[in-house]
Amino acid sequence: MLNLNNNAVQLKREILVKIAKLQLEGKLVEEVRTIPKELAPLDKEPVRCCVYHDREILRMRVMARLGHSVEDYDDEKRLGEFAQEALDRETPTWPMLTVLHEACNACVKSHYMVTNACQACLARPCMMNCGKHAIEIKNGRAHIDEEACVNCGLCMQNCPYHAIIKIPVPCEEACPVGAITKDENGKEQIDYHKCIFCGNCMRECPFGAMMDKSQLVDVIKHIMNGKKVVAMYAPAIAAQFRAAPGQLEGALKEAGFAKTWEVAIGADITSDNEAKEFEERMEEGHKMMTTSCCPAYVRAVRRHVPELEPCISETKTPMHYTAEIARKADPDCITVFIGPCLAKRREGMDDDFVDYVLSIEDVGALFIAKGIDVAKVEPLPGTIIPTVSGRNFAVSGGVAEAVRVRLKHPEKLRAAVINGLSKEGMKQLANYGKINAGTLPYTEETPNLIEVMACQGGCIAGPSVITNPKVAAFQLKKYVEAGAADKPADK
């Protein structure tokens, strides 16, 4: 996983902050054109061939942060015109991802390479274990015949000196469902029919060529127009900002939101309903049930493992239930979900109760633009106190545990957790699909509740987080212990 502290990530966040500041000052349309020049001055060493090429790529990055698809780029159109279109639009546009072909490095096809650490040893395990006879020793070093090689990786696995390395295409390597391939020019393209919007490509591309389309401009517009904009924040958010209970509510109020709802209250509703649904399914003789909270997982099953689709819980997600509560409290409000997840933007497009979805990066940029330090904000009391299990939805294993504590007979639960939808995680899903379809055996040890998180570690490790997941996990634990109910309320 690419470390959070890198220049590509910092650049994208800096653009968000600049856009937010200009919009809050009422200067977005007139001065957005200055951002590429500010970020790529003439006296700065260029990343590409020259500073002017860097600026052109920065124009595209600004477009994406304004919520536009870069595929619609027109180099004769001023950035101010794109900004005005962003301010005029009624709803976010499909898809949530966009590919900056100018930024893409057109990485060579994934392959294995012998480094100068090779000792041409007597054992020659690389040669001996290559089933395609693609390796020979020349001039005191192993050489790989690219034509014969099938990229199985056995040579790398068997080299005692670790002298053979894999040269990956990071975005393709990160995509668990094969949705990213090269076009005729060697640039990467996304098949949105296959894509599950896990955000792995966006997180792993070292050139920042895969970008999410921000909805921050839309939300700021409604706040500035005096609309009742309510924030619904996922439990993972407080861990990102190192906030004590109530401080995030205070910060969001200072940022202009009329009201805040902690999505952990929706998680409690989801847990209640999934526990009931699990008991009903087991009584009806179902083999297993899977959780429904992660939209990337649900899309992965529907697109790639249809044999498992009947097992997906029919219970709605915490985001949906929280948005429903917010709308009942104020039918005229504009609902904004805040989370670490790209797939939630896809889910939000299909949910009539959700108007916009912001990432942690978006909200962090808004706080910086308004000079808000969450750690120094006066705490505000929450409307409803969620449970420990509701807040722990943010970590892997948390959903299964929340269901378990609500069951009448928890001893009948056999839970399994797929911690991250990597390519290996997709294989696990496929095996459960085969079990459900009857092509693999079902035994008494087979899990009957399967929790799936697209991100390893859970939502605290989503593609738009701003804090190291290990630090966030520790911070979430402190947040939970500081102000959540011990157990679900009696119904």
N, C-alpha and C positions, 0 to 999 in steps of 0.2 A: 504494500500500500504506500502510495506517495505521501510523504510527510506533509502535514498541514502547513508547516512553515516553509513556504517556497514562493518564489517571485511571481509565478503565474497566478497563484491564488491571491497574493497581496495586490497585484495589479487589478484584478477583477473587483476586489473590494474597494480599492481606491476610486475606481470609476463610479461605483455605486454611491460612495460618499459625496463625490463631486456633483453628481446628478441630483442627489437629494438636497444638497445645499443650494444649488441654483434654483431648484423648483420652489423651495421654501422662501427664497428671496424674490420669487416672481421673475427670474431671469433665465429660465430654462431654454426657451425658444431662441432668445437673442444670443446667449453666450455658451450654449452647449458645444458650439464649434471650437471653442478654445481648449477643450479638454485634451484632444490629441497633441496639441502643441505644448501644453503644460507638462504632459507626461513624457513627451519625446522632444526635448529642446535640442537645438542645433549643436550644443556643446556636449551632448551625451553620447557615449559609445552606442552605436546602433546594434540591435539584436539581429536584424536581417542585413541586407546588402547596404542599406542607407537609411537615414533618419526618415526620409519621405515614405519609404515602404513601411517602416514602423508606424508612422502616423496613419497610413491607409488602413493597416490592420487595427489600430486603435479606434478608428472610425467605426469599424465593424463591431468591435467590442462594445462601444457605446450604444450602437444600434441594439444589440442583444440585451443590454442592461435597460434600454428603453422599452423592451418587450417585443421587439421585431425579430422576424426570421431573417438571418443574414443571406439566406438563399434568394431573398427578394432585393438584394443590394443593388443600388443604382449609384454609380460613382459621380454622376452629374447632379444628384440630388443633395441639397444641403442638409446637414445634421439638424438644423433648426426645423426643417420640414418634417423629418422623422419624429422630432420631439413633439411637434404640433399634432401629428397623427396619433401619437401615443396619448396625448391629452384629450383628444377627441373620441377615441374608441370607447365603445360601450362595454365590451367584455374582452377578456384575454383571448389570444389567438392560438390556434393549433399549429404545430405541436409545441411541447414545452421545451424541447431541445433545439439547438441550431448548430450547424457545423461551419466553422470559419475555414474555408478551403485555403485561403491565403495564409492562415496561421499554421495549417497542417504541414508537418514535416515530410509527408509522403514517405514514411519509414519503409525500408526494404522489407520484403517478406520475412516473416519469422524463420530463423534458422539457427543452427549450431555452428560454433566457431572454435577452432583450436588456438589457444593463446601460447605465448612464449614460455609459459610455465611447463609445457610438455617436456618430458624427459626421455621420450622414446624408449621406455622401460622394456625389460626383457619379457615381463608378463603380458604386456600389450592387451589388457582387458578390453580396451575400446574396440580393437580389431576383432578379438575373439568373440565378443558379444554382439557384434553387428550382423544381424540376419541378412542384410542386403549387400554385404561386402563392400560398403561405401567408404571404408577407411584403409589407407595404406601409409607406410612410413617412408617419408622422403626427406633427405638432407637432415636427418636427426630430429624429425618432428612428424607427428601424425597429421595427415591431410584428409579432409572430407570431400568426397565427390558429391557436389550439390545435386547432380542429375540423379544419382542413385539413392541419395539420402531421403528417407521418408519422415524425418523429424520425430522419431520415436523417443529420443533422449536417452537410450540405453548407454551410449558412449559416455555421456556426461555423468550418469549415475555410477558407472564403473571405474571412472578415472580416479586413481588414488591421490593425484596431485590437484584435483579440481581444476585441471588445465583446460577443460572443455566447458564453454559457457553457452547459454542460450541467449540469442539476440531477439527479443520479442518485439511485437508491435503492441505497445502498451494498451491502447484502447481495445484492440481485438482480443488481446489476452485477458483483459478484465471483463469483457462481455460474456455472461454465462450462457447466452442463448444464441450466439452466432449472428447477431443482428447487425454487425459492423463489417463491411467489406470494402475493398478498394474499387474505385471506378477506373475508367480507361486511362486516366491520367495519374493513377497511383494514389489519389486522394481518398480519404475515408468517407464513406456514406452510411447512413443509418436506414435500415429497413424498419419502418415504424409499425409494420404488421407483426414483426417478430419482437420488437423492442418491448421490454417490461418496465422501462423508466426507473431502473434501479439506481442510475446515476454513476455507475462504476466507471464508465468511459470518461465522463466529465471530471471525475476525481483523479483518474490515473493519467490522463494525457499531459505530458510534461510541457507541451507547447500551448496549453489552454485553448485548443482548437474546438473542443466540445463545450458549449456554453448553454446554461439554462437561460430562458427568457424571463427576466424579472417582471413582477407585477407591482413593484414598489411605486412607480410613477402613478399608477391607477389609484392606489390606496391613498397616497399623499394628496392627490387631486380631490378625493371625496372629503378628506379631513379638512382641507383648506376651504372647501365649499360649504363647510358647516354641517355635513351629513352626520348622522349617528353611526359612526363606524365602531364596531365592537371587535375586540381582539380575543381569539380563542387560542391559548398557547398550550402546546404539548408539554408533558412533564420533562422532556429532555431539555427544554429551553432554559429553565432556571439553572440547570447544571452548567450550561454554557456560559452564563453570565455571573456565576458564583453568587447568586442571589439568595438571601434569606427569605422565608415565606413572607409575602406581602410586598417585597421590594420590586419585584418584576411588575406587579400590578401598579405600583406607584410610578415606575418608569414609563409604562405604557400610557398611563393617564397623562403624564407630562408630555409624551410624544403626540398627544392629541386624540387618543382613543376614548370614546365615551364610556365604555365599560369593558371589563375583562372577565373572561371565563376560563378557568383552568380545565383543560381537556381531560384531566384525571377523573373529573366527575362523570364524563361520558364513558371513560374506561370502566368505572364501577358499573354503569348500566350494561355495557358490553359483557362484562364478566358475569353479571347476574343472568343475562339472557343466554350466554353460551353455556353456563352451568346447567340451566334447565334444558337447553337443547341437547347437550351431551347426554344427560340422563334419559331423555325421551328416545334419542337415537339408539342408545345401548339397549333399552327395553324393547325396541322394535327389531333388534338383531343386526344392527349395522356393525361392520368390522371396525370402523374408525371414523373419527371426525377431525378435521384440521381447523385451526383458528383462522379468522377472517380479517384481522386488523391490518396486516401489511398488504397494501394494494399492489405492490410489485410482485409479491408471491401469488396473489389471486390471479393477476394477469399472466404470470408464468404458467400456471396450471391451465388456464383457459386457452392459452396459445400453444403450449408445448407438451402438457401432460394431461390430455382430456380424460384419461381413465380415472384420474383423481378428482375431477371436478364435482362428482356427486358428494364427495366427502367434505367440501368446503362448508363451513358454518354459514347459515343464512342470516346470522346476526349482523347488524350494522356495525360500523366502526365507531370508536370514540369520537372522532371528528364529527361524524354525522349526528350522533346523539347530542353532543354539545351544541352544534349549530341549531338543532331542533329546539333545544331549551332556550337559546338566545332569541330565536324567532318568536317563540311563544311569549317571552318576556317583552319583546318589542318587535311587532311584525314589520315595522318600517326600517329596521336597522340594516346596515351593510355588514355582513359577517366576513371576518378575515381570520383564517387559520394560520398559525405560525408554527413551523416545524422544521426539522432537519432534512426533509425528504422531498425528492423530486417527484416520486410516484404520487404523492398526495395532490400535486397539481393536476395530475391526470384524473384522480378521483374527484377532485373539486369541480372539474368541468362536467362531471356526470351527476353531481349532487345539487338539487335545486335549493338546498338550505345554505350552501357555501358559495359566496360571491368571489372571494379571492384567496389565494394561498401565498404567503410570504415565507421565505427561508430565514434561517437564523442570520445568514449574511445580510439579507435585506434589512431586518430589524436592527442588527448591529450597526449598519450604515446609517439608519435613521437616528439612532441614539447618538452617534458621533456627530452627525450633521446638526443636531439640536443641542449638543454639549451636555448630554445626559450620562452621568456615571451611575450605573445601576447600584453599585455597592454603597453609594452615598445617599440614595433616595430614601425618603421616609416611607416605611412600610404601610400598606393599606390592607385592611382585613379582607379576606376572601369571602365571597357570598356563601359558598358551600365548601365544607372541609371534606376533601376526598380521603379515601383509605390509603393505607400503606401500599396495598396491592395495586390500587389504581395508579399511583405515582410510579410504581415499579414496572409498569408496562414499557417503560423506556429502555429496559435492559433485557437481554436475551434470557428467556426462562420465566420472565415476569408474568406473561399472559397465562401460561400453563398453571403457574402457582396461584394466580388470581381465580382461575376456574376451580382449582382443587379445594381451596378454603371455603368455597361456596357449595360444595357437593354434600348431599345427605350421606353418601357412602364413599368418602374419598379413597378408601382402600381399594376400590374397584378401578381406580384410575391408573393407567399405565402410560405415563407421558414421555414423549420424546421431543427433543428440540433440534431443529435444523438451524444452526447458528451461522447464517450467511449463505446467500444464494450464489456461491461460486459455481464453477463447472462441476465440482464434486458435489455440491449441494443439489444441483439439478439432477445428478445421477441418483442421489438419495430419494428425491421426489419421484423419479421415474420408477424406482423400485417399489415405493409405496403404491404407485399407480398400478403396477403389475400385481401387487398383493390384492388390491381392491378388485381388479379385473379377474383374479383367480389364476393367473399364469405363474405366480409365485405362491408358495404355501403360506397360509395364515395359521399361526400357532397361539398358544396361550400366553406366550411371551411377547407377541407382536404388540407394539404400542397401539392404544385405542384413542389417544389424543395427541395430535402432532402440532406443535407450535413451530411456525416458520417465520424467521426474520431475514429479510433480504440483506441486511447489513450485519456483518460479524460484530457481535457485542450488543446488537440492538439499535434502537433509534438514536442513542447517544453517539453512534458512529456513522450517522447518515452522511450522504455526499455533500451536504452544505453546512456541516458543523464548523465551529471556529475554535474548539477546544480539544486537546488530545483526549481520545475516548477513555483512557485510563484515569486521567484527572477528572473527566466528566462523571465517570462512574462513582468515584469517591465523593465528588461534590453532590451528586444526586442522593447518595446514601445520607449525607448530612442533611440535605433538604427534606428528605422523607422523614427522618427521625425528628426534625425540628417542628413539624406541624401537620402530620397526617393522622387520621383516626386509626386505631389499632385493628379494627375489624369492620366488615360490612354491617350496616345497620340492619336490624331485624325487620323483615318485611311483614 
